[in-house]
C-alpha cells in the first residue's frame, strides 16, 4: 500500500534508465544480460523521484524502495491498480492477428469511449503491467493484448490484468519450440477462456473456427449465453449474430457487415482476406458495447496499419506489400494464398524464415516451398538458414545482407512484391533497395 500511494503521487513508470521523466518511478528489472539495479542511482540523478530495487546494496537512501523481486512487485502493483477500477477489461490473444484486432477494436471503441489499449506489442509479463499502470480515472474501457510463447503465460497475464472479457483471434502453429505442439498452443491460448469463465463475463468467438469452439466448450462455455459470435457468412450455415462477406480483395479489403441494427459497407486500408475475421471481431466488440453501426464503420475505415503489418508501400520501382512483422506457418500460408489471388502482375515474393518452430521447422519450411510451387510462383527469393536447408527450387540467401548484395546487382523493378518473414530475419532492411 505504501508503494501504491507513492505511485498515485508519481504515476509515470519507467524501466529504462535512458528514459527518466521528472518525478517518475524507476523499476530496476533484471534480464539474462543486465541488472538494472546498477542503473538505479543514475535513474534518480536523471529525474526519477524513486527507484524500486531488489538488491540491498543499492538502496542507499530513502529514494530507493527495496523489495524482494522488482518484476513481481511491478506486476502486483499493476494488478492492484487495475482492481481499483470497475471498467471493462478485454483480453486479446491468438496466434495471428491479435495486434491488428486490438488496433481495430480500439479504433471502434474510441468512437464512443475513452479507451486505454496496449501500445505496439507490449503484450508480455512486463508490457501488460506497464499498460495497466497507465489506467486513469477517465478511462472507460481497457483493451489488453496478451502474447505467449510458453505454457502458462496467458494465465499469468490474466492474473495480472483480470480481464472481464476475452477474445482469441485464432490458434495456429507458432512458437512450437516453447509450446511443444499445436495442442500446447491451444491449451495456453485457452487459458484466457478459462479465466473469463471463472472470473469474468463474456467471450467473443469466431463461429466458424472449430478449434476456438472446442476450447470454449472445454473452458465451460457450453451455452451461448456468455458467447458473442461473429463470422464470415458460409453458404448452408446459419449466420452469426455479427456476420459479413468479402466484397473485394484486389488490394484493400472491402466488406459488407451485418449486425442486428442493419448492414453497412466497410472500405478498409487492410490487405488480405485473412483480415476479414479481425474486422468482424471489431464489429462484434463495438456492437456489444453499444457503438452504432455508422461509428463502427468510421472507426475501421480510418484505421491505417503500421509497423510493417500488411502495409501497402509504393516506391519509384515497385509496389510492395510489407508483412514482415512476424511469421508462422499459418500466417505465411494465408499471406501467400492471398497474394496469389490478388490482381497485378508481374509478382515477386521475398520470403524469410519462420522462427521458433523447434523440431517441426524443416517440415514447415518445406510445406511453404510446396505451396509456392503449387501457386505457380517463379520469382521467389528465400531468406534465412531454415529455407536454405530445405530449398531446391528458388534462389535463397543465408541472411538479409546477402539478399541486399544480390538486389544491388540484380534489382527488382516493375514488380508487385510480397515481403513476409519473422521479425528476426529483418526483411525491413531490404525496403530501401526495392
C-alpha positions in Angstrom: 0.0 0.0 0.0 2.9 2.4 0.7 4.2 1.8 -2.8 0.8 2.4 -4.3 0.4 5.7 -2.5 3.8 6.7 -3.9 2.6 5.6 -7.4 -0.5 7.8 -7.1 1.7 10.8 -6.5 4.2 9.7 -9.2 2.2 7.8 -11.8 4.8 7.7 -14.5 6.7 4.4 -14.6 10.0 3.7 -16.4 12.1 0.6 -16.7 14.7 2.3 -19.0 17.4 4.3 -17.3 17.9 6.2 -20.5 14.4 7.5 -20.3 13.7 9.1 -16.9 10.9 11.6 -16.9 10.9 14.0 -14.0 9.2 12.6 -10.9 8.7 9.2 -12.3 9.4 5.8 -10.6 12.2 3.6 -12.0 11.7 -0.2 -11.7 15.1 -1.9 -11.8 14.3 -5.1 -13.8 16.8 -7.9 -14.4 17.4 -9.8 -17.6 19.7 -12.5 -18.8 22.4 -9.9 -19.7 21.6 -7.0 -17.4 20.9 -6.0 -13.9 19.1 -2.6 -13.7 19.8 -2.3 -10.0 23.2 -1.0 -11.1 21.5 1.9 -13.0 19.1 2.9 -10.2 21.2 5.8 -8.9 21.7 7.1 -12.4 17.9 7.0 -13.0 17.4 9.1 -9.9 20.1 11.6 -11.0 18.3 11.9 -14.4 15.0 12.9 -12.9 13.2 9.9 -11.3 11.7 10.5 -7.9 12.1 6.9 -6.7 13.8 3.7 -7.7 12.4 0.2 -6.9 15.3 -2.2 -6.4 15.7 -5.8 -5.0 19.4 -5.8 -4.0 20.1 -4.2 -0.6 23.5 -2.7 -1.5 21.9 -0.3 -4.0 19.3 1.1 -1.6 21.4 3.8 -0.2 18.8 6.4 0.9 15.1 6.9 1.2 14.6 7.4 -2.5 15.1 3.7 -3.0 12.3 1.3 -2.4 13.7 -2.2 -1.5 11.5 -5.2 -2.5 12.1 -8.9 -2.8 11.6 -9.0 -6.5 11.2 -6.0 -8.7 9.3 -7.7 -11.6 6.8 -9.3 -9.2 6.3 -6.0 -7.5 5.6 -4.3 -10.8 3.1 -7.0 -11.6 1.4 -6.8 -8.2 1.2 -3.0 -8.3 -0.4 -3.2 -11.8 -2.9 -5.8 -10.6 -3.8 -3.7 -7.6 -4.2 -0.6 -9.7 -6.4 -2.4 -12.2 -8.7 -3.7 -9.4 -9.3 -0.1 -8.2 -11.3 0.5 -11.3 -14.6 -1.1 -12.3 -14.1 -0.6 -16.1 -14.5 -3.5 -18.5 -11.1 -5.0 -19.5 -11.0 -7.1 -22.7 -8.1 -9.5 -23.0 -7.0 -10.4 -26.6 -4.7 -13.2 -27.6 -4.2 -15.5 -30.6 -1.6 -16.9 -32.9 -2.2 -14.4 -35.7 -3.8 -11.0 -36.0 -4.0 -10.1 -32.3 -2.3 -6.8 -32.6 -4.3 -5.8 -35.7 -7.5 -6.9 -34.0 -6.6 -5.0 -30.9 -6.0 -1.9 -33.0 -9.3 -2.3 -34.9 -11.2 -2.8 -31.7 -9.5 0.3 -30.2 -10.4 2.4 -33.2 -14.0 1.3 -33.0 -14.5 1.8 -29.2 -12.7 5.2 -29.3 -15.7 6.4 -31.4 -17.7 6.3 -28.1 -15.4 5.8 -25.2 -12.1 6.9 -23.6 -10.0 3.7 -24.2 -6.7 2.5 -22.9 -5.1 -0.1 -25.1 -1.8 -1.9 -25.4 0.7 0.3 -27.3 2.6 -1.6 -30.1 3.0 -5.1 -29.0 3.8 -4.6 -25.3 2.0 -7.8 -24.6 4.2 -9.8 -22.2 4.8 -10.1 -18.5 6.4 -6.6 -18.5 4.3 -4.9 -21.1 1.0 -5.9 -19.7 1.6 -4.4 -16.2 3.2 -1.2 -17.8 0.0 -0.8 -19.8 -2.3 -1.3 -16.8 -0.4 1.3 -14.8 -1.4 3.9 -17.4 -5.1 3.5 -16.4 -6.6 6.9 -15.5 -9.9 7.7 -13.8 -11.3 8.9 -17.1 -10.7 5.6 -18.9 -14.0 3.7 -19.6 -12.6 0.6 -21.3 -9.2 -1.2 -21.5 -8.0 -3.4 -24.3 -5.1 -5.6 -23.2 -3.1 -7.7 -25.7 -1.6 -10.9 -24.4 1.2 -12.7 -26.0 2.8 -16.0 -25.1 5.5 -18.5 -26.2 5.4 -20.9 -23.3 2.6 -22.8 -21.4 1.1 -20.9 -18.5 1.9 -17.4 -19.8 -1.6 -16.4 -20.7 -2.9 -17.5 -17.3 -0.2 -15.4 -15.7 -1.2 -12.3 -17.7 -4.8 -12.9 -16.8 -3.9 -13.0 -13.1 -2.4 -9.5 -13.6 -4.9 -7.9 -15.9 -8.1 -9.7 -14.5 -10.0 -9.4 -17.9 -13.8 -9.4 -17.7 -14.0 -10.3 -21.4 -11.9 -12.4 -23.7 -11.2 -12.8 -27.4 -8.9 -15.3 -29.1 -8.4 -14.4 -32.8 -7.3 -17.9 -33.8 -4.8 -20.7 -33.0 -2.1 -21.9 -35.3 1.4 -23.3 -35.4 3.7 -20.7 -33.8 6.3 -20.8 -31.0 6.3 -24.6 -31.2 9.7 -24.6 -29.7 8.1 -23.3 -26.5 4.7 -24.9 -26.7 5.9 -28.3 -27.9 2.9 -28.9 -30.1 -0.2 -27.4 -31.6 -2.2 -28.8 -28.7 0.1 -26.9 -26.4 -0.8 -23.7 -28.3 -4.5 -24.4 -27.8 -4.1 -25.1 -24.1 -2.1 -22.0 -23.5 -4.3 -19.6 -25.6 -7.3 -21.3 -24.0 -6.2 -20.1 -20.6 -7.9 -16.8 -21.5 -11.3 -18.6 -21.9 -10.7 -20.5 -18.6 -10.0 -17.2 -16.7 -13.0 -15.4 -18.1 -15.3 -18.3 -17.5 -14.3 -18.4 -13.8 -13.9 -14.7 -13.1 -15.4 -12.7 -16.0 -18.4 -12.3 -18.2 -18.4 -12.9 -22.0 -16.1 -14.2 -24.7 -16.2 -13.1 -28.4 -15.6 -16.0 -30.8 -15.4 -16.7 -34.5 -18.3 -19.0 -35.0 -16.6 -20.8 -38.0 -13.4 -21.7 -36.0 -13.9 -25.2 -34.7 -10.7 -25.1 -32.6 -12.0 -22.0 -30.7 -15.4 -23.5 -30.2 -13.8 -26.7 -28.8 -11.6 -24.5 -26.5 -14.6 -22.5 -25.3 -16.5 -25.7 -24.5 -13.5 -27.1 -22.6 -13.4 -23.9 -20.5 -17.1 -24.4 -19.6 -18.9 -22.2 -22.1 -21.4 -24.9 -23.0 -24.3 -22.5 -23.9 -24.4 -19.3 -25.9 -25.5 -17.1 -23.0 -22.0 -15.8 -22.5 -20.7 -16.2 -26.0 -20.8 -13.3 -28.6 -20.4 -14.9 -32.0 -19.1 -13.4 -35.2 -18.0 -14.9 -38.5 -18.0 -14.8 -42.3 -21.2 -16.0 -43.9 -20.8 -19.6 -45.1 -23.4 -21.0 -47.6 -25.7 -23.5 -46.0 -24.8 -22.4 -42.4 -26.8 -20.2 -40.1 -25.0 -16.8 -40.0 -23.6 -15.5 -36.7 -25.2 -12.6 -35.0 -22.4 -10.4 -36.3 -21.6 -11.5 -39.8 -20.2 -10.4 -43.1 -18.8 -11.2 -46.5 -15.9 -10.0 -48.6 -16.9 -7.9 -51.5 -13.4 -7.0 -52.9 -9.8 -8.0 -52.2 -7.9 -6.6 -55.2 -5.6 -4.5 -53.0 -7.5 -3.3 -49.9 -10.2 -5.4 -48.3 -13.8 -4.3 -48.8 -16.6 -5.9 -46.8 -20.3 -5.9 -46.1 -21.1 -6.3 -42.4 -24.3 -7.2 -40.7 -25.4 -6.5 -37.1 -28.9 -6.8 -35.5 -29.1 -3.0 -36.2 -28.6 -3.4 -40.0 -26.0 -3.8 -42.7 -23.2 -1.5 -43.9 -20.1 -1.5 -46.2 -16.6 -1.0 -44.9 -13.7 0.0 -47.2 -10.6 -0.8 -45.2 -7.0 0.1 -45.6 -6.1 -3.5 -44.8 -4.6 -6.0 -47.2 -5.6 -9.7 -47.1 -8.7 -11.7 -46.9 -7.3 -13.2 -43.6 -8.1 -9.8 -42.0 -11.8 -10.3 -42.5 -12.3 -12.1 -39.2 -10.2 -9.4 -37.4 -12.6 -6.8 -38.8 -15.7 -8.8 -37.8 -14.2 -9.2 -34.3 -14.0 -5.4 -34.0 -17.6 -5.1 -35.3 -18.8 -7.6 -32.7 -17.0 -5.9 -29.8 -18.1 -2.5 -30.9 -21.8 -3.6 -31.2 -21.7 -5.4 -27.9 -20.6 -2.2 -26.1 -23.2 -0.1 -27.9 -21.3 1.6 -30.7 -23.6 2.5 -33.5 -23.0 0.9 -37.0 -22.0 4.2 -38.5 -19.4 4.8 -35.8 -18.1 1.2 -36.2 -17.7 1.8 -39.9 -15.9 5.1 -39.4 -13.5 3.7 -36.8 -12.5 0.8 -39.0 -12.2 2.8 -42.2 -10.0 5.4 -40.5 -7.6 2.7 -39.2 -4.3 2.7 -41.1 -1.9 -0.3 -40.4 1.6 0.4 -39.4 4.8 -1.4 -38.2 5.1 -3.5 -41.4 1.8 -5.2 -40.8 0.2 -5.8 -44.3 1.2 -2.3 -45.3 1.0 -1.2 -48.9 4.1 0.8 -50.0 4.6 2.2 -53.5 8.2 3.1 -54.4 9.6 4.5 -57.6 10.4 1.0 -58.7 7.8 -1.4 -57.2 4.5 -1.9 -55.4 5.2 -3.6 -52.0 3.0 -5.5 -49.6 5.1 -5.4 -46.4 4.1 -8.0 -43.9 7.4 -8.5 -42.2 6.5 -8.0 -38.6 6.1 -11.7 -37.8 5.5 -15.1 -39.5 4.5 -18.6 -38.6 3.1 -21.4 -40.8 -0.5 -20.4 -40.7 0.1 -16.6 -41.3 2.7 -17.4 -44.0 0.3 -19.7 -45.8 -2.5 -17.2 -45.6 -0.4 -14.4 -46.9 0.9 -16.4 -49.9 -2.6 -17.7 -50.8 -4.0 -14.2 -50.6 -1.2 -12.8 -52.7 -1.8 -15.4 -55.4 -5.5 -14.3 -55.6 -4.6 -10.6 -55.9 -4.7 -8.7 -59.1 -1.5 -7.2 -60.5 1.4 -8.8 -62.5 4.2 -9.5 -62.5 4.6 -10.8 -59.0 7.6 -11.5 -56.9 8.0 -12.8 -53.3 10.7 -12.2 -50.7 10.1 -14.8 -48.0 12.0 -15.0 -44.8 12.4 -17.9 -42.3 9.7 -18.6 -39.7 11.4 -18.8 -36.3 10.8 -20.7 -33.1 9.3 -23.8 -34.7 11.6 -26.3 -33.0 11.6 -29.9 -34.4 8.9 -29.1 -36.9 10.9 -26.3 -38.5 12.2 -28.2 -41.5 8.8 -29.8 -42.3 7.0 -26.4 -42.1 9.5 -24.6 -44.3 9.2 -27.4 -46.9 5.4 -27.0 -46.8 5.8 -23.3 -47.6 8.0 -24.1 -50.6 5.5 -26.6 -51.8 2.7 -24.0 -51.5 4.8 -21.5 -53.5 5.2 -24.2 -56.2 1.5 -25.1 -56.2 0.6 -21.4 -56.7 2.9 -21.2 -59.7 5.2 -18.5 -58.4 8.5 -18.3 -60.3 10.2 -15.2 -58.9 10.8 -16.1 -55.3 13.7 -15.1 -53.1 14.1 -17.0 -49.9 16.0 -15.6 -46.9 17.4 -17.4 -43.9 19.2 -20.7 -42.9 16.0 -22.7 -42.5 14.8 -22.1 -46.0 18.4 -22.6 -47.3 18.5 -26.0 -45.7 15.4 -27.4 -47.4 15.2 -25.3 -50.6 15.8 -26.9 -54.0 13.5 -24.7 -56.1 14.3 -21.0 -55.7 17.1 -18.5 -55.1 18.0 -18.5 -51.4 20.2 -16.4 -49.2 21.7 -17.1 -45.8 20.6 -13.6 -44.4 19.2 -10.3 -45.5 22.7 -8.8 -46.1 23.3 -11.4 -48.8 20.0 -10.6 -50.4 20.8 -6.9 -50.4 24.0 -7.6 -52.3 22.0 -9.6 -54.8 19.5 -6.9 -55.3 22.2 -4.3 -55.8 23.4 -6.2 -58.8 20.0 -7.6 -59.9 17.4 -5.1 -59.0 13.7 -5.8 -59.0 11.7 -3.3 -61.0 8.1 -3.0 -62.1 7.0 -5.8 -59.7 4.2 -6.4 -57.2 6.2 -7.8 -54.3 5.1 -9.6 -51.1 7.6 -9.4 -48.2 6.8 -11.9 -45.4 9.0 -13.3 -42.7 9.7 -13.5 -39.0 10.9 -10.2 -37.3 14.3 -11.8 -36.5 15.1 -12.0 -40.3 14.9 -8.2 -40.6 13.3 -8.0 -44.1 12.6 -4.4 -43.5 16.3 -3.7 -44.2 15.5 -4.6 -47.8 13.0 -1.9 -48.4 15.5 0.8 -49.5 16.6 -1.5 -52.3 13.1 -2.0 -53.7 
